[in-house]
Amino acid sequence: MDEELGGDDYFGFGVDAGMGCIADIQTQAAFQAYWAGRLEPAS
């Protein structure tokens, strides 16, 4: 979108918990693999 924002407009998205994340599919897969490794018990 190349439209300019009006006086009452904003750029962003609503967040109820005070957090947000934007990631592409490759970043999401890497993040999931990272946490899966962190959650496995140490041997």
PQR file with spaces between the fields and no chain letter, atoms N, CA, C, O and H, PARSE charges and radii, in Angstrom:
ATOM       1  N    MET     1       0.835   -1.188    0.000 -0.4000 1.5000
ATOM       2  CA   MET     1       0.000    0.000    0.000 -0.0000 2.0000
ATOM       3  C    MET     1       0.875    1.245    0.000  0.5500 1.7000
ATOM       4  O    MET     1       1.781    1.376    0.824 -0.5500 1.4000
ATOM       5  N    ASP     2       0.616    2.114   -0.881 -0.4000 1.5000
ATOM       6  CA   ASP     2       1.367    3.364   -0.950 -0.0000 2.0000
ATOM       7  C    ASP     2       0.504    4.555   -0.554  0.5500 1.7000
ATOM       8  O    ASP     2       0.846    5.700   -0.849 -0.5500 1.4000
ATOM       9  H    ASP     2      -0.120    2.008   -1.550  0.4000 1.0000
ATOM      10  N    GLU     3      -0.606    4.287    0.108 -0.4000 1.5000
ATOM      11  CA   GLU     3      -1.496    5.370    0.499 -0.0000 2.0000
ATOM      12  C    GLU     3      -0.968    6.059    1.754  0.5500 1.7000
ATOM      13  O    GLU     3      -0.393    5.415    2.632 -0.5500 1.4000
ATOM      14  H    GLU     3      -0.884    3.356    0.347  0.4000 1.0000
ATOM      15  N    GLU     4      -1.165    7.361    1.829 -0.4000 1.5000
ATOM      16  CA   GLU     4      -0.764    8.086    3.031 -0.0000 2.0000
ATOM      17  C    GLU     4      -1.832    7.934    4.097  0.5500 1.7000
ATOM      18  O    GLU     4      -3.016    7.781    3.795 -0.5500 1.4000
ATOM      19  H    GLU     4      -1.631    7.884    1.116  0.4000 1.0000
ATOM      20  N    LEU     5      -1.400    7.977    5.344 -0.4000 1.5000
ATOM      21  CA   LEU     5      -2.328    7.885    6.451 -0.0000 2.0000
ATOM      22  C    LEU     5      -3.011    9.221    6.668  0.5500 1.7000
ATOM      23  O    LEU     5      -2.397   10.281    6.547 -0.5500 1.4000
ATOM      24  H    LEU     5      -0.438    8.101    5.589  0.4000 1.0000
ATOM      25  N    GLY     6      -4.285    9.151    6.989 -0.4000 1.5000
ATOM      26  CA   GLY     6      -5.032   10.352    7.313 -0.0000 2.0000
ATOM      27  C    GLY     6      -4.797   10.765    8.762  0.5500 1.7000
ATOM      28  O    GLY     6      -4.068   10.084    9.482 -0.5500 1.4000
ATOM      29  H    GLY     6      -4.784    8.291    7.087  0.4000 1.0000
ATOM      30  N    GLY     7      -5.390   11.851    9.196 -0.4000 1.5000
ATOM      31  CA   GLY     7      -5.213   12.365   10.542 -0.0000 2.0000
ATOM      32  C    GLY     7      -5.678   11.417   11.632  0.5500 1.7000
ATOM      33  O    GLY     7      -5.103   11.401   12.720 -0.5500 1.4000
ATOM      34  H    GLY     7      -5.982   12.405    8.611  0.4000 1.0000
ATOM      35  N    ASP     8      -6.716   10.620   11.359 -0.4000 1.5000
ATOM      36  CA   ASP     8      -7.243    9.694   12.362 -0.0000 2.0000
ATOM      37  C    ASP     8      -6.774    8.260   12.142  0.5500 1.7000
ATOM      38  O    ASP     8      -7.203    7.363   12.868 -0.5500 1.4000
ATOM      39  H    ASP     8      -7.183   10.633   10.475  0.4000 1.0000
ATOM      40  N    ASP     9      -5.909    8.022   11.166 -0.4000 1.5000
ATOM      41  CA   ASP     9      -5.428    6.679   10.858 -0.0000 2.0000
ATOM      42  C    ASP     9      -4.172    6.358   11.672  0.5500 1.7000
ATOM      43  O    ASP     9      -3.524    7.253   12.215 -0.5500 1.4000
ATOM      44  H    ASP     9      -5.561    8.751   10.577  0.4000 1.0000
ATOM      45  N    TYR    10      -3.845    5.078   11.746 -0.4000 1.5000
ATOM      46  CA   TYR    10      -2.610    4.652   12.393 -0.0000 2.0000
ATOM      47  C    TYR    10      -2.035    3.485   11.626  0.5500 1.7000
ATOM      48  O    TYR    10      -2.749    2.799   10.894 -0.5500 1.4000
ATOM      49  H    TYR    10      -4.371    4.351   11.305  0.4000 1.0000
ATOM      50  N    PHE    11      -0.756    3.260   11.791 -0.4000 1.5000
ATOM      51  CA   PHE    11      -0.063    2.150   11.158 -0.0000 2.0000
ATOM      52  C    PHE    11       0.258    1.136   12.239  0.5500 1.7000
ATOM      53  O    PHE    11       0.977    1.459   13.185 -0.5500 1.4000
ATOM      54  H    PHE    11      -0.176    3.816   12.386  0.4000 1.0000
ATOM      55  N    GLY    12      -0.253   -0.078   12.127 -0.4000 1.5000
ATOM      56  CA   GLY    12       0.009   -1.104   13.120 -0.0000 2.0000
ATOM      57  C    GLY    12      -1.147   -2.069   13.224  0.5500 1.7000
ATOM      58  O    GLY    12      -1.967   -2.184   12.313 -0.5500 1.4000
ATOM      59  H    GLY    12      -0.837   -0.340   11.359  0.4000 1.0000
ATOM      60  N    PHE    13      -1.203   -2.764   14.350 -0.4000 1.5000
ATOM      61  CA   PHE    13      -2.277   -3.716   14.596 -0.0000 2.0000
ATOM      62  C    PHE    13      -2.597   -3.718   16.082  0.5500 1.7000
ATOM      63  O    PHE    13      -1.739   -3.408   16.908 -0.5500 1.4000
ATOM      64  H    PHE    13      -0.537   -2.670   15.091  0.4000 1.0000
ATOM      65  N    GLY    14      -3.825   -4.063   16.419 -0.4000 1.5000
ATOM      66  CA   GLY    14      -4.248   -4.101   17.806 -0.0000 2.0000
ATOM      67  C    GLY    14      -3.596   -5.253   18.558  0.5500 1.7000
ATOM      68  O    GLY    14      -3.439   -6.348   18.016 -0.5500 1.4000
ATOM      69  H    GLY    14      -4.522   -4.315   15.748  0.4000 1.0000
ATOM      70  N    VAL    15      -3.217   -5.000   19.813 -0.4000 1.5000
ATOM      71  CA   VAL    15      -2.560   -6.015   20.634 -0.0000 2.0000
ATOM      72  C    VAL    15      -3.174   -5.963   22.031  0.5500 1.7000
ATOM      73  O    VAL    15      -3.119   -4.928   22.695 -0.5500 1.4000
ATOM      74  H    VAL    15      -3.344   -4.111   20.253  0.4000 1.0000
ATOM      75  N    ASP    16      -3.758   -7.079   22.478 -0.4000 1.5000
ATOM      76  CA   ASP    16      -4.370   -7.117   23.800 -0.0000 2.0000
ATOM      77  C    ASP    16      -3.359   -7.363   24.909  0.5500 1.7000
ATOM      78  O    ASP    16      -3.520   -6.826   26.005 -0.5500 1.4000
ATOM      79  H    ASP    16      -3.802   -7.919   21.938  0.4000 1.0000
ATOM      80  N    ALA    17      -2.332   -8.148   24.664 -0.4000 1.5000
ATOM      81  CA   ALA    17      -1.388   -8.540   25.709 -0.0000 2.0000
ATOM      82  C    ALA    17      -0.142   -7.653   25.755  0.5500 1.7000
ATOM      83  O    ALA    17       0.745   -7.893   26.575 -0.5500 1.4000
ATOM      84  H    ALA    17      -2.201   -8.583   23.773  0.4000 1.0000
ATOM      85  N    GLY    18      -0.057   -6.660   24.913 -0.4000 1.5000
ATOM      86  CA   GLY    18       1.116   -5.802   24.902 -0.0000 2.0000
ATOM      87  C    GLY    18       2.294   -6.384   24.145  0.5500 1.7000
ATOM      88  O    GLY    18       3.416   -5.894   24.277 -0.5500 1.4000
ATOM      89  H    GLY    18      -0.777   -6.465   24.247  0.4000 1.0000
ATOM      90  N    MET    19       2.057   -7.426   23.349 -0.4000 1.5000
ATOM      91  CA   MET    19       3.130   -8.044   22.569 -0.0000 2.0000
ATOM      92  C    MET    19       2.650   -8.278   21.140  0.5500 1.7000
ATOM      93  O    MET    19       1.449   -8.364   20.882 -0.5500 1.4000
ATOM      94  H    MET    19       1.146   -7.824   23.242  0.4000 1.0000
ATOM      95  N    GLY    20       3.582   -8.378   20.236 -0.4000 1.5000
ATOM      96  CA   GLY    20       3.270   -8.702   18.858 -0.0000 2.0000
ATOM      97  C    GLY    20       4.503   -9.229   18.161  0.5500 1.7000
ATOM      98  O    GLY    20       5.628   -8.959   18.581 -0.5500 1.4000
ATOM      99  H    GLY    20       4.558   -8.309   20.445  0.4000 1.0000
ATOM     100  N    CYS    21       4.293   -9.978   17.100 -0.4000 1.5000
ATOM     101  CA   CYS    21       5.419  -10.535   16.358 -0.0000 2.0000
ATOM     102  C    CYS    21       5.037  -10.658   14.890  0.5500 1.7000
ATOM     103  O    CYS    21       3.936  -11.093   14.554 -0.5500 1.4000
ATOM     104  H    CYS    21       3.380  -10.198   16.758  0.4000 1.0000
ATOM     105  N    ILE    22       5.947  -10.274   14.036 -0.4000 1.5000
ATOM     106  CA   ILE    22       5.777  -10.441   12.599 -0.0000 2.0000
ATOM     107  C    ILE    22       7.013  -11.173   12.098  0.5500 1.7000
ATOM     108  O    ILE    22       8.136  -10.713   12.305 -0.5500 1.4000
ATOM     109  H    ILE    22       6.842   -9.921   14.308  0.4000 1.0000
ATOM     110  N    ALA    23       6.811  -12.319   11.437 -0.4000 1.5000
ATOM     111  CA   ALA    23       7.939  -13.102   10.943 -0.0000 2.0000
ATOM     112  C    ALA    23       7.539  -13.812    9.657  0.5500 1.7000
ATOM     113  O    ALA    23       6.369  -14.132    9.446 -0.5500 1.4000
ATOM     114  H    ALA    23       5.899  -12.693   11.269  0.4000 1.0000
ATOM     115  N    ASP    24       8.518  -14.051    8.810 -0.4000 1.5000
ATOM     116  CA   ASP    24       8.233  -14.822    7.608 -0.0000 2.0000
ATOM     117  C    ASP    24       8.229  -16.316    7.952  0.5500 1.7000
ATOM     118  O    ASP    24       8.591  -16.685    9.069 -0.5500 1.4000
ATOM     119  H    ASP    24       9.468  -13.791    8.981  0.4000 1.0000
ATOM     120  N    ILE    25       7.837  -17.158    7.037 -0.4000 1.5000
ATOM     121  CA   ILE    25       7.660  -18.584    7.295 -0.0000 2.0000
ATOM     122  C    ILE    25       8.981  -19.268    7.647  0.5500 1.7000
ATOM     123  O    ILE    25       8.985  -20.196    8.456 -0.5500 1.4000
ATOM     124  H    ILE    25       7.544  -16.858    6.129  0.4000 1.0000
ATOM     125  N    GLN    26      10.096  -18.840    7.064 -0.4000 1.5000
ATOM     126  CA   GLN    26      11.397  -19.443    7.378 -0.0000 2.0000
ATOM     127  C    GLN    26      11.832  -19.086    8.805  0.5500 1.7000
ATOM     128  O    GLN    26      12.382  -19.927    9.515 -0.5500 1.4000
ATOM     129  H    GLN    26      10.093  -18.087    6.407  0.4000 1.0000
ATOM     130  N    THR    27      11.592  -17.869    9.212 -0.4000 1.5000
ATOM     131  CA   THR    27      11.924  -17.454   10.571 -0.0000 2.0000
ATOM     132  C    THR    27      11.062  -18.201   11.576  0.5500 1.7000
ATOM     133  O    THR    27      11.553  -18.620   12.624 -0.5500 1.4000
ATOM     134  H    THR    27      11.146  -17.185    8.635  0.4000 1.0000
ATOM     135  N    GLN    28       9.798  -18.369   11.271 -0.4000 1.5000
ATOM     136  CA   GLN    28       8.898  -19.094   12.168 -0.0000 2.0000
ATOM     137  C    GLN    28       9.363  -20.548   12.330  0.5500 1.7000
ATOM     138  O    GLN    28       9.359  -21.065   13.447 -0.5500 1.4000
ATOM     139  H    GLN    28       9.399  -18.028   10.420  0.4000 1.0000
ATOM     140  N    ALA    29       9.755  -21.207   11.258 -0.4000 1.5000
ATOM     141  CA   ALA    29      10.219  -22.588   11.327 -0.0000 2.0000
ATOM     142  C    ALA    29      11.500  -22.687   12.164  0.5500 1.7000
ATOM     143  O    ALA    29      11.649  -23.617   12.957 -0.5500 1.4000
ATOM     144  H    ALA    29       9.758  -20.787   10.351  0.4000 1.0000
ATOM     145  N    ALA    30      12.420  -21.740   11.991 -0.4000 1.5000
ATOM     146  CA   ALA    30      13.658  -21.745   12.765 -0.0000 2.0000
ATOM     147  C    ALA    30      13.375  -21.511   14.239  0.5500 1.7000
ATOM     148  O    ALA    30      13.998  -22.146   15.089 -0.5500 1.4000
ATOM     149  H    ALA    30      12.299  -20.985   11.347  0.4000 1.0000
ATOM     150  N    PHE    31      12.468  -20.633   14.555 -0.4000 1.5000
ATOM     151  CA   PHE    31      12.101  -20.344   15.943 -0.0000 2.0000
ATOM     152  C    PHE    31      11.451  -21.564   16.599  0.5500 1.7000
ATOM     153  O    PHE    31      11.749  -21.883   17.751 -0.5500 1.4000
ATOM     154  H    PHE    31      11.962  -20.117   13.864  0.4000 1.0000
ATOM     155  N    GLN    32      10.571  -22.241   15.875 -0.4000 1.5000
ATOM     156  CA   GLN    32       9.937  -23.448   16.411 -0.0000 2.0000
ATOM     157  C    GLN    32      10.969  -24.544   16.653  0.5500 1.7000
ATOM     158  O    GLN    32      10.891  -25.245   17.662 -0.5500 1.4000
ATOM     159  H    GLN    32      10.329  -21.982   14.939  0.4000 1.0000
ATOM     160  N    ALA    33      11.922  -24.707   15.758 -0.4000 1.5000
ATOM     161  CA   ALA    33      12.977  -25.710   15.940 -0.0000 2.0000
ATOM     162  C    ALA    33      13.842  -25.363   17.147  0.5500 1.7000
ATOM     163  O    ALA    33      14.218  -26.253   17.910 -0.5500 1.4000
ATOM     164  H    ALA    33      11.986  -24.138   14.938  0.4000 1.0000
ATOM     165  N    TYR    34      14.159  -24.103   17.327 -0.4000 1.5000
ATOM     166  CA   TYR    34      14.942  -23.651   18.472 -0.0000 2.0000
ATOM     167  C    TYR    34      14.233  -24.001   19.778  0.5500 1.7000
ATOM     168  O    TYR    34      14.846  -24.572   20.680 -0.5500 1.4000
ATOM     169  H    TYR    34      13.853  -23.380   16.707  0.4000 1.0000
ATOM     170  N    TRP    35      12.937  -23.663   19.888 -0.4000 1.5000
ATOM     171  CA   TRP    35      12.214  -23.927   21.132 -0.0000 2.0000
ATOM     172  C    TRP    35      11.980  -25.415   21.341  0.5500 1.7000
ATOM     173  O    TRP    35      11.955  -25.871   22.484 -0.5500 1.4000
ATOM     174  H    TRP    35      12.438  -23.199   19.155  0.4000 1.0000
ATOM     175  N    ALA    36      11.810  -26.173   20.289 -0.4000 1.5000
ATOM     176  CA   ALA    36      11.663  -27.618   20.442 -0.0000 2.0000
ATOM     177  C    ALA    36      12.927  -28.207   21.068  0.5500 1.7000
ATOM     178  O    ALA    36      12.842  -29.096   21.915 -0.5500 1.4000
ATOM     179  H    ALA    36      11.830  -25.802   19.360  0.4000 1.0000
ATOM     180  N    GLY    37      14.096  -27.719   20.657 -0.4000 1.5000
ATOM     181  CA   GLY    37      15.354  -28.172   21.229 -0.0000 2.0000
ATOM     182  C    GLY    37      15.515  -27.740   22.674  0.5500 1.7000
ATOM     183  O    GLY    37      16.087  -28.477   23.477 -0.5500 1.4000
ATOM     184  H    GLY    37      14.165  -26.996   19.969  0.4000 1.0000
ATOM     185  N    ARG    38      15.018  -26.550   23.023 -0.4000 1.5000
ATOM     186  CA   ARG    38      15.117  -26.060   24.394 -0.0000 2.0000
ATOM     187  C    ARG    38      14.204  -26.831   25.335  0.5500 1.7000
ATOM     188  O    ARG    38      14.509  -26.966   26.520 -0.5500 1.4000
ATOM     189  H    ARG    38      14.553  -25.951   22.371  0.4000 1.0000
ATOM     190  N    LEU    39      13.089  -27.339   24.823 -0.4000 1.5000
ATOM     191  CA   LEU    39      12.117  -28.024   25.667 -0.0000 2.0000
ATOM     192  C    LEU    39      12.469  -29.490   25.906  0.5500 1.7000
ATOM     193  O    LEU    39      11.932  -30.115   26.821 -0.5500 1.4000
ATOM     194  H    LEU    39      12.841  -27.229   23.861  0.4000 1.0000
ATOM     195  N    GLU    40      13.369  -30.041   25.088 -0.4000 1.5000
ATOM     196  CA   GLU    40      13.765  -31.448   25.270 -0.0000 2.0000
ATOM     197  C    GLU    40      14.634  -31.560   26.520  0.5500 1.7000
ATOM     198  O    GLU    40      15.515  -30.730   26.742 -0.5500 1.4000
ATOM     199  H    GLU    40      13.805  -29.533   24.345  0.4000 1.0000
ATOM     200  N    PRO    41      14.387  -32.589   27.340 -0.5600 1.5000
ATOM     201  CA   PRO    41      15.218  -32.758   28.547  0.2800 2.0000
ATOM     202  C    PRO    41      16.660  -33.073   28.170  0.5500 1.7000
ATOM     203  O    PRO    41      16.929  -33.755   27.181 -0.5500 1.4000
ATOM     204  N    ALA    42      17.577  -32.559   28.982 -0.4000 1.5000
ATOM     205  CA   ALA    42      19.006  -32.840   28.735 -0.0000 2.0000
ATOM     206  C    ALA    42      19.305  -34.297   29.025  0.5500 1.7000
ATOM     207  O    ALA    42      18.768  -34.861   29.979 -0.5500 1.4000
ATOM     208  H    ALA    42      17.358  -32.005   29.785  0.4000 1.0000
ATOM     209  N    SER    43      20.152  -34.913   28.220 -0.4000 1.5000
ATOM     210  CA   SER    43      20.475  -36.319   28.432 -0.0000 2.0000
ATOM     211  C    SER    43      21.813  -36.488   29.109  0.5500 1.7000
ATOM     212  O    SER    43      22.239  -37.615   29.363 -0.5500 1.4000
ATOM     213  H    SER    43      20.589  -34.455   27.445  0.4000 1.0000
